[in-house]
Amino acid sequence: MTDVWSQRAEAFRESPTHREGPDLDLLVEWCEPEPDVKVLDVATGGGHVARRLREAGCTVVTVDPAPGMKADVVAPADHLPFEDGSFDVVTCRIAAHHFPDIRAAVTEMARVSNRLLVIEDNVFRGERVEEAEQLRDPTHVRCYSEDEWKELVTHAGFEVEQIEHFDRRQSLDAWLERVDTPPEAAARIRDLLADRIEDGMLAFESIVLKARSSQK
Ligand SMILES: C[S@@+](CC[C@H](N)C(=O)[O-])C[C@H]1O[C@@H](n2cnc3c(N)ncnc32)[C@H](O)[C@@H]1O
């Protein structure tokens, strides 16, 4: 899985969906960025969250299990090699649906944050979408609903302060090409997602969640 992601590094650095957007702007704002705020960006991918937070003056450490992503630290979300409470803020954007053990990953992210968790991911929109996502990219594990996110974060000892949903659109072809989806899978994916495709654009929804540690 890690090697697959290393090969995709350039595609995710250049992807407009990942590089910018109102969701990214809000995620950065919810980190309460200031000089000297220490942030860990989990599953950093193309490093877009880290770039924006560094521009805002934060000290950012990036972590990702794929060596090709060139993060500061190579590790998966469910085994973060940091002491408890090492960071003021932990971020994780558009990646949790790839984690094999989401509860372990959220617990780890909460363990190393002493103040905030700010997470964005594609929100669960039904089993047809999940089937399409897995056909497109076998590293897709699952998307979660707002209620599931609230439960995961609360279970990890954080209180959800704010949630916002974003309705977004992206080129279906670019979405498939980014992960080299085989052509034979693409036809079935188009069928599964037919009611979400218009003029070659795929509608999708993401959730951004801000939660504060209830213990510190
Ligand atoms: C869509 S990219 C992340 C996008 C990035 N956060 C951004 O805002 O542009 C997904 C990333 O998740 C990483 N990943 C996959 N499985 C993971 C795991 N178990 N733990 C942490 N990261 C993982 C991949 O290596 C990849 O870099």
Ligand as a Chemical Component Dictionary entry (heavy atoms), coordinates in Angstrom:
data_LIG
# 
_chem_comp.id                   LIG 
_chem_comp.type                 NON-POLYMER 
_chem_comp.pdbx_formal_charge   0 
_chem_comp.three_letter_code    LIG 
# 
loop_
_chem_comp_atom.comp_id 
_chem_comp_atom.atom_id 
_chem_comp_atom.alt_atom_id 
_chem_comp_atom.type_symbol 
_chem_comp_atom.charge 
_chem_comp_atom.model_Cartn_x 
_chem_comp_atom.model_Cartn_y 
_chem_comp_atom.model_Cartn_z 
_chem_comp_atom.pdbx_ordinal 
LIG C1  C1  C 0  -5.268 11.808 -0.335 1  
LIG S1  S1  S 1  -3.686 11.705 0.344  2  
LIG C2  C2  C 0  -3.657 12.930 1.629  3  
LIG C3  C3  C 0  -3.968 14.330 1.223  4  
LIG C4  C4  C 0  -3.344 15.406 2.051  5  
LIG N1  N1  N 0  -3.566 15.263 3.464  6  
LIG C5  C5  C 0  -3.836 16.769 1.553  7  
LIG O1  O1  O 0  -4.458 17.524 2.316  8  
LIG O2  O2  O -1 -3.586 17.067 0.383  9  
LIG C6  C6  C 0  -3.801 10.270 1.370  10 
LIG C7  C7  C 0  -2.524 9.984  2.141  11 
LIG O3  O3  O 0  -2.818 9.000  3.139  12 
LIG C8  C8  C 0  -1.639 8.261  3.304  13 
LIG N2  N2  N 0  -1.985 7.017  4.008  14 
LIG C9  C9  C 0  -2.453 5.875  3.489  15 
LIG N3  N3  N 0  -2.631 4.972  4.473  16 
LIG C10 C10 C 0  -2.278 5.564  5.627  17 
LIG C11 C11 C 0  -2.218 5.158  6.984  18 
LIG N4  N4  N 0  -2.601 3.938  7.379  19 
LIG N5  N5  N 0  -1.775 6.045  7.915  20 
LIG C12 C12 C 0  -1.408 7.292  7.544  21 
LIG N6  N6  N 0  -1.439 7.720  6.276  22 
LIG C13 C13 C 0  -1.867 6.873  5.334  23 
LIG C14 C14 C 0  -1.103 8.068  1.919  24 
LIG O4  O4  O 0  0.272  7.731  1.903  25 
LIG C15 C15 C 0  -1.388 9.440  1.310  26 
LIG O5  O5  O 0  -0.280 10.286 1.383  27 
# 
loop_
_chem_comp_bond.comp_id 
_chem_comp_bond.atom_id_1 
_chem_comp_bond.atom_id_2 
_chem_comp_bond.value_order 
_chem_comp_bond.pdbx_ordinal 
LIG C1  S1  SING 1  
LIG S1  C2  SING 2  
LIG S1  C6  SING 3  
LIG C2  C3  SING 4  
LIG C3  C4  SING 5  
LIG C4  N1  SING 6  
LIG C4  C5  SING 7  
LIG C5  O1  DOUB 8  
LIG C5  O2  SING 9  
LIG C6  C7  SING 10 
LIG C7  O3  SING 11 
LIG C7  C15 SING 12 
LIG O3  C8  SING 13 
LIG C8  N2  SING 14 
LIG C8  C14 SING 15 
LIG N2  C9  SING 16 
LIG N2  C13 SING 17 
LIG C9  N3  DOUB 18 
LIG N3  C10 SING 19 
LIG C10 C11 SING 20 
LIG C10 C13 DOUB 21 
LIG C11 N4  SING 22 
LIG C11 N5  DOUB 23 
LIG N5  C12 SING 24 
LIG C12 N6  DOUB 25 
LIG N6  C13 SING 26 
LIG C14 O4  SING 27 
LIG C14 C15 SING 28 
LIG C15 O5  SING 29 
# 
